Amino acid sequence: MAERSVPLVLASASPRRLDLLRQVGIEPDTVDPAEIDETPGPRELPADYARRMAQEKARAVAPRHAGAFVLAADTVVAVGRRILPKAEDEQDARSCLELLSGRRHKVMGGVALIDPSGKLRWRLVATAVVFKRLHPDEIAAYIESGEWQGKAGGYAIQGRAAALIPSINGSYSNVVGLPLAEVTTLMTGSGFKP
């Protein structure tokens, strides 16, 4: 494969996002997480929050990599207007799973790309996800697995939670962490040569 002349920086600490890019043959030259404040604004809607976070992450990292493509993303799990947290402890995970049980929710994927000239482009992707009604034993077993740790909404669709989700409508890779069809279109449209 020919070497790219313009580097690609992934502004994310997520191993899932890196794996997803590699799945479609894109290897970032650098991984440089943004490490910004990710607190939602008062009454901020999930879609607005996902878009804002992706853009702020890209803008935070771009000055450290002049002349590069900088790709950033944010994944938000939402029930109505409510943004679910990244589960940090078992109580977070249990609360998320109890709320998601038997319901449809949305996963919003915000993606931002800054090209070598400094122009920012972005996309927002929404995927509808349906959880089956969960028995308390299923919730307990999932929490016991530890797979929920650090995951938006307290679950990972690419793992054991797949058995809890009878249907999705939209991008599967968006739920994992990066909407690949939209990302690759955004990148090639910005002049990125994989």
DOKOL-649263 format. One line per 8 residues: number of its first residue (from 0); their letters; for each residue x, y, z of C-alpha. Coordinates in Angstrom, 3 decimals. Example, Ala and Ser with C-alpha at 12.3 -4.5 7.8 and 13.67 -1.06 7.14 Angstrom:
BEGIN
0 = as = 12.300 -4.500 7.800; 13.670 -1.060 7.140
//
This chain:
BEGIN
0 = maersvpl = 0.000 0.000 0.000; 1.328 3.447 -0.916; 2.171 5.729 1.968; -0.030 8.775 2.509; 1.661 12.145 2.378; -0.863 13.750 4.773; -1.106 12.114 8.213; -4.333 11.072 9.906
8 = vlasaspr = -4.797 11.702 13.617; -7.521 9.882 15.555; -8.603 12.182 18.389; -9.966 9.354 20.548; -8.811 7.000 23.282; -11.423 4.408 22.258; -9.897 1.095 21.163; -13.233 0.337 19.453
16 = rldllrqv = -12.915 3.355 17.153; -9.382 2.359 16.212; -10.510 -1.221 15.521; -13.415 0.010 13.385; -11.130 2.194 11.241; -8.746 -0.725 10.791; -11.711 -2.901 9.768; -12.149 -0.685 6.672
24 = giepdtvd = -8.424 -0.431 5.950; -7.715 2.942 7.544; -4.720 3.105 9.888; -4.270 6.417 11.737; -0.698 7.679 11.906; -1.279 8.977 15.443; -3.814 8.454 18.218; -4.123 11.618 20.321
32 = paeidetp = -7.133 11.733 22.683; -8.648 15.173 23.244; -9.195 14.892 27.021; -11.745 17.704 27.251; -14.614 18.384 29.660; -17.505 16.223 28.455; -20.221 17.610 30.715; -23.514 18.124 28.862
40 = gprelpad = -24.865 21.667 28.912; -28.073 22.480 30.806; -31.023 21.027 28.843; -28.665 20.150 25.952; -30.344 17.696 23.594; -28.537 14.404 22.850; -28.006 15.152 19.133; -26.615 18.626 19.877
48 = yarrmaqe = -24.355 17.200 22.566; -22.940 14.454 20.287; -22.223 16.986 17.522; -20.676 19.517 19.922; -18.447 16.933 21.614; -17.107 15.596 18.306; -16.355 19.129 17.085; -14.729 20.225 20.364
56 = karavapr = -12.544 17.111 20.434; -11.357 17.763 16.866; -10.701 21.445 17.617; -8.772 20.561 20.783; -6.428 18.153 18.978; -5.962 19.895 15.592; -3.551 22.624 16.843; -1.135 19.882 17.957
64 = hagafvla = -1.029 18.398 14.417; -0.767 21.180 11.834; -1.339 19.995 8.268; -2.962 16.691 9.269; -6.442 15.250 8.992; -7.923 15.090 12.511; -10.862 12.739 13.076; -12.922 12.914 16.281
72 = adtvvavg = -16.163 11.267 17.365; -18.594 11.026 20.228; -21.235 8.391 20.965; -24.314 9.294 23.003; -26.970 6.860 24.215; -30.290 8.630 24.733; -33.756 7.762 25.953; -35.914 10.598 24.689
80 = rrilpkae = -34.168 13.825 25.711; -32.190 12.094 28.458; -28.474 11.453 27.903; -27.324 8.246 29.600; -23.904 8.303 31.276; -20.825 6.264 30.530; -21.178 3.618 33.214; -18.436 4.110 35.794
88 = deqdarsc = -19.744 1.749 38.467; -22.210 -1.099 38.877; -25.009 1.227 40.002; -24.639 3.320 36.815; -24.790 0.148 34.723; -27.809 -1.232 36.596; -29.705 2.078 36.284; -29.002 2.247 32.543
96 = lellsgrr = -30.031 -1.357 31.899; -33.209 -1.018 33.965; -34.121 2.110 31.991; -33.336 0.479 28.619; -35.205 -2.762 29.429; -38.108 -3.318 27.032; -37.555 0.052 25.341; -36.337 1.618 22.147
104 = hkvmggva = -33.563 4.183 22.457; -31.255 6.093 20.147; -27.515 6.061 19.772; -26.252 9.356 18.381; -22.856 9.346 16.713; -21.232 12.714 16.194; -18.235 12.767 13.840; -15.962 15.725 13.070
112 = lidpsgkl = -13.076 15.943 10.623; -10.640 18.818 10.309; -8.735 18.755 7.025; -5.131 19.960 6.520; -6.380 23.465 5.612; -8.241 23.701 8.944; -11.758 23.300 7.541; -14.119 21.395 9.830
120 = rwrlvata = -16.790 19.075 8.450; -19.151 17.011 10.565; -21.914 14.416 10.443; -24.502 13.197 12.918; -25.832 9.640 12.698; -28.758 8.231 14.711; -29.382 4.518 15.195; -32.499 3.153 16.917
128 = vvfkrlhp = -31.812 0.218 19.255; -34.433 -1.998 20.929; -33.723 -3.902 24.143; -35.865 -6.889 25.072; -37.514 -6.808 28.484; -34.703 -7.808 30.823; -35.129 -10.210 33.723; -33.274 -9.117 36.885
136 = deiaayie = -31.053 -12.203 36.492; -30.032 -11.053 32.997; -29.124 -7.621 34.341; -27.133 -9.201 37.176; -25.277 -11.517 34.770; -24.421 -8.646 32.435; -23.150 -6.537 35.316; -21.106 -9.507 36.532
144 = sgewqgka = -19.418 -9.669 33.096; -17.891 -6.213 33.609; -18.402 -5.460 29.928; -20.397 -2.290 30.769; -17.405 -0.452 32.246; -16.886 2.928 30.596; -19.564 2.253 27.978; -22.166 4.871 27.063
152 = ggyaiqgr = -25.518 3.583 28.286; -23.831 0.776 30.209; -23.637 -1.768 27.381; -21.538 -2.947 24.431; -23.587 -4.208 21.458; -20.516 -5.978 20.030; -20.283 -8.160 23.136; -22.695 -10.038 25.381
160 = aaalipsi = -25.345 -7.316 25.100; -26.011 -8.544 21.545; -28.153 -11.274 23.167; -30.309 -8.554 24.786; -31.003 -6.562 21.599; -33.557 -8.057 19.177; -33.346 -5.229 16.640; -31.587 -2.098 15.495
168 = ngsysnvv = -32.524 0.345 12.764; -29.539 2.138 11.272; -25.770 1.879 11.455; -24.465 -1.003 13.586; -20.926 0.434 13.602; -22.378 3.697 14.972; -23.596 1.810 18.050; -20.121 0.274 18.468
176 = glplaevt = -18.539 3.735 18.303; -18.036 5.037 14.747; -20.502 5.163 11.811; -18.138 3.797 9.167; -20.105 4.532 5.987; -20.524 8.170 6.974; -16.929 8.502 8.213; -15.375 7.125 5.032
184 = tlmtgsgf = -17.635 9.321 2.865; -16.723 12.373 4.954; -13.006 11.582 4.722; -12.880 10.911 0.976; -15.065 13.977 0.352; -12.462 16.020 2.248; -9.630 14.743 0.056; -8.339 11.981 2.330
192 = kp = -6.639 9.207 0.358; -6.766 5.916 2.269
//
